[in-house]
Amino acid sequence: MNTQNAIEVRNMSKQFKVDYEKAHTLKEKILFWQKGHTEIHEVLKNINLNIKKGETVALIGTNGSGKSTLLKLMTKIIFPNKGTIETDGKLTSLLELGAGFHQDFTGRENIYFNASIFGLTRKEIDKRIDEIIEFSELGEFIDNPIRTYSSGMYMRLAFSVAINVDAEILLIDEILAVGDQHFQSKCYNKLKELKASGKTIVIVTHSLDVVKDLCDRAIWIYKGELRLDGDPIYVIDEYLKQVAIDHKEEKKKAIQSGKHEFRGVVFIDAPKDFAKLEKSREKMVFQGWEISDDEHAELKVKIDNKEVENVQRIPREDVYDAYLESYAGFMDKDKIGWKVILNLNEIEEGSHTLTVSCIGRQSNTLSEKEIQFTVI
């Protein structure tokens, strides 16, 4: 193994055997011995990669691509059918929420159990336990049984232990999506500290902004194969192109088979429902966003059933990122948003209704949003 590498993967493949209609009793085996069948699923195919010491690397890909399996193979929770995976350095992992925790023991007791699994002695844990508890922000709950914890509290405790075991290699699955925004930010700031200190970090995440901000490299796993490895911005761009192509092809097949119903979403950001708009403001911006998987869908904006003209389409990257997996291939991030600038002097005083509709190719309403506002 190269001394510069923290992880080396060589010609590695992983298969899982899936038994269908498996007999569970002797009677079933005798009566239905010909009924069941087995399939072999090759989850990862001939993977080769090096992760250098001190690198922060993201594994990206759609659900079922094999990225989480690759992370588990690195931890040696499971083993490859072919090839090898070698690691150099003390390793800690956050793969499944609360893995290694005992439900009936307190958070404090589980810190000792969990940290000992990572190789810390009782004395070493004693020195760090106050720091672990402080980072977790569990306060008085630390002495409650963890079966009483929420999923967010589980994550706080698991992360707090994992980052305090002085491991050279840290492997993290998507669990950081759990918890409130404050603690997520705290976790990512801590990961940046660990990165700056020279730790090797491998992270599986669907948050592409995190990959761009935190990682030196992105590795794209596509249908079990290593598709691309390199600069995060370039790899993510190629990944999104393929996601859009795949998603569009799947939808087209469903449409042709008659199994797909078109969908849409519309939203009004401003004004808010029951807002009061003063004529003295003269002009008011009405805006929101609209998406649909119907390429022929149209956006209609109406005030009191009268269609508004000159509707501008504007970029909305936040909406694009949020709906990427559901509407990939059917969204133009530069035209997701809509905006109308209206002269309030042209609108009579009193109550009005703003209606925004996404109208499909067959003139059916895919989605509609309606709010009330008052001009005074």
N, C-alpha and C positions, 0 to 999 in steps of 0.2 A: 504494500500500500504506500502511495506517495505521501511523504511526511507533510506536504502542504495541504493535503485533503483531510477534511473531517469525515466525509462520507464518500464512498465509492460504490457504484452499482455497475455490475458487469454482466452483460448478456442475460439479464434477469427476466424470467417469465413466471406468472402466477396463474394457476387454474383453480377453479372451485367445482366440485362435483355436486350436481343438483338432482335429487331423487324425486320423481313425480309419482304420486299415488303409492307411496311407500307403505308396505304392510307393517303394522305395529304389533300384531299378535301372531302366535303360531297358527291359529285358525285362518287368519287372513293370508298368511304366507302359503298355506296349503291350498286354499280355495282360489286365490287370485295370483298364483305364482307367475303367470304370464302377463298380468295386467300392468304392473309398474314398469317404468323405464327411467334410465339415468342419462343426463346430459352433462357434458363438460363445458364450462364457460371459461374461456381464457380472458381473464380480467386485465392482465398486463402482458405485453408482448415484446420481448427482446429489448429491455430498457438498459441503456448505458448512459451514465452521467457521473460527473464529479461535483461535489460541493466543497469548496475550499474553506479552510478555517477562517472564521471572522466574517463570512458572507451571510447575508440575509436573503433568502430565496423563497419565492412564492410558487406553489403548485396550483395552477388554474385549470379549469375545464368544467364542462357541464356535469350535472349529477349523473353518476354511473360511469364516468370516464375512467376511474381507477386511481384518482389522486389520493383519496383517503386510504385506500388499500396500500398504496406505495408508502405512505407515512407509517402505517402499521408495520410494514415489512422493515422499515428502517429501525423501528423500536424493538424488533425481534419478538413481537407479540405473535406474529405468524411468520412462516418461512416460505421462500420461493420454491417452486417446482424445478426450476432450472436457473443456473447462474448463481451469482454471489452478491451479498451486500456486506460491506465492511464499514465500521465506524471507528474513529480514533478520538477518544475523549469521553468523559463522564456525560451521560445523556439523561435528560428528563423530558417528559412528554405530557401534553394535555390533549388527549384524544377523545375521551368520553366523560361527560359531566359526572363528577363524583365517583369515578372509578377508583376503587381501593378504599372508599369510605364505608364505615359500618353505621347503619341507620340508627341503632339504639345508643350509640355513644355520642358524647358531646363534640362540638366543634374543636375544642381544645384537645380532647383525647384523640380525635381523628388527625389532628396535626402531627402528633407523635407517631401514630400508625403510618400515615402517608409519607412523612419525611423519612422514616426508617426504611421504607420500601426503596426510596431514592438513595439510600446508603449513608444517611446521617446517623451519628451516635446520639445517645441520650444527652450527653453533655453539649454536643453541637446544637441540638434542637433547643435545649434550655437557653442557650445564648441568643437564639434567633426568634424565639416564640413571641416575644413582645412586638418585634418588627413585623412578623407575619400577621398577628392579630390587628395591629395598627393599619397595615395596608388593606386588610380585608374589610375594614370599617364595620365589623359585625358587633362591636361593642359588647353589651351585656348578653347578646344572643350566643356568644362564643361558648357559653357554658350550658346551652340548651341542646337536647338531642337533635342531630341533624335531620331526622325524619320530619322535624317541624320547620325546616328551612324551605324557602322558595328556591326556584331554579336559579335565580340571580344570586342568592346567598351561597348556594352550592358553588357557582362559578367563581365568586369572590374568594372563597376559601381555597378552592383547588388551584387557582392562579397564584394566590399569595404564597402557598406552599411551594409550588413548582419554581417560582423565580427566586426562591431563597435557599436553594440547595447547592448553589455554586457549581452548576453543571456547565460544561463547555459547549454542549449542544442542546438546543431547546426546540422540540417539535410540537407544533400547535395546530390542532384542527379547528373547525369553524366555531368552536364553543364561545369565542369572544363576541359572537353576535348576541349572546345572552347578557342581560343586565341593562341598567339604565345608561344614558348617554354620558353622564359624569364618570361612571366607573370604566366604561369603554375607553374614554379619552385617557383616563389614568393608566389603564393597561397599555395602551399604545405608546404613551409617553415613557412608561417603564421599559417597553421593548426597545425604544430608541436609545435609552440609557444602556441597556444590555448590548445593543448593537455597537454603540460607541466604545464600550469596554472590551470589544473583541470577541464576543460570544458568537457562535454559529447558530442561526435561527432558520428553521424551515417551517413555513406557515401555509396551511390550506385555507383559502378564503374566497368568497364570492364578491367581496368588497374590492372592486378594482381600483378605487381611489386609494385605499390602504396600500395596495400593491405598488402603485406609482410612488407614493410618499415614503414608504418604509423600505422597500426591497431593492437590492442591487441587481437581481435577475428575476425573470419569470420563466417558469417551465410549463409549457402547455401540453397537457395529456389529452389526446383525442382518440376515443374508442380504443383505449388501452395501449396506445402507442405514443412515443415521445414525438410530438409534431413540431415543436419549435422551442428553442432555448436561447435567451439573450436579453437584450435591454427591455425592461418592462413595458415602456410605451409602445414599442414596435410589436412585441409579442401580443399585447392586449388588443391592439388594433387589428391584427390578423385573426385573433381569436374571435373578436366580435363580428368580423366579416363572415366567418364560417358559421357562427351561431345564427346569424341572419339568414344565410343561405339554407341551412338545415331546417330552420323553423318554417321558412316560407314553403319549402318543398313538402314538409309534413302537412301544413295547412292545405296546400293545393290538392294533395292526395285525398285528404278528408273531404274537401269540397266536392271533388269529382265523384267520390263514393256516396255523397249525400249524407255523410255523418257529421258534417261540421255546421254549426250555427254561428253566423257572424256575431262579433261582439264589439262593443265600443264603450268608452268612458269619456264623460265630459265633466269639467269642473269650472266653477266661477270663483276666482280669487278676490276680485273687487268689482263692485262694492259688496260688502257683507249683507247678509239677509237682514231686512228691516232697517237698513242704513238710512240716515237722513242727510240729504245732499242740499246744500245751500246754493241758490242761484248766483249768489255773489262770487262763487268760485268760477263761474262762467264755463269752464271746461272740466270734464271728468273722464278719467280713463277707466273703461270697463275691460277687464281682462281675465283670462283663465287658460285652460288647455284642453285638448281633445285628442284622443287616439282611437284607432279602430284597426281590426284585421281585415277590413273590407277595403280593397284598394280604390273602389269607386265611391266610397262614402263621402258625403258633403257636410260641411259645418254650416248651420243656420243660427243666426243670432237675431232675436226678435225682442222688441219692446212693445208690450200690449198688442201682441199678434201682428205687429208691423215689422217687416224684415229690415234689418239695419244693413246698410251698404258700407263699402270701404273697410271691410274687416281685414286687418293685417295679421299675417302669420309670423310668429317670432320664435327664436330658439328657446328650448327648455331642457337642458341637459339633465336636471334633477329628475324630471319625469321619465326621460329616456332611460336613465340608470335604474329607476325603480321598477319599470315595466319591461325591462330588457328580455327576461326569459319568457314572458307571456306574449309579447308582441314583437319580438325580434323579426326583422325583415319587412315589417309593415309600418315602421316609424321613420320619419325624417326628423332628427333632433333639432334641425333648424326651422321646422314648421309645426312643431307640436303645439306651441303656445298660440293664443289669439289675443288681439288687442283692438279696441275701438275707442276713438277719442270723440266724445259727444259734447256739443254745445248745450249746456243746461238751459240757456235762455230759449232754446227751441222746444223744450219739454215743459208741458203745463205743470203748475203746482198741484200737488196731491200724490196719491199712491199709484205706483206703477209696477208692472211685472216684467222682469227680464228672464227670457227663456233661451237656453242654448241647447241645440239638438245636434246629434250626429245621425244623419239620414243615410241609410244603406242603399245599395244599388237597386233594390226593388221598392224604393220609396217607403221602406219601413223604418221606424225609429229604433236605432240600436241603443241609444242612451240619450237621456235628457235631464237637464238640471234647471230648476226654476227658483228665483228669489224675488222678494218684494223689496222695493225701496221707495222712499218718499222724497219729493222735491219740495223745498220750502223757500 
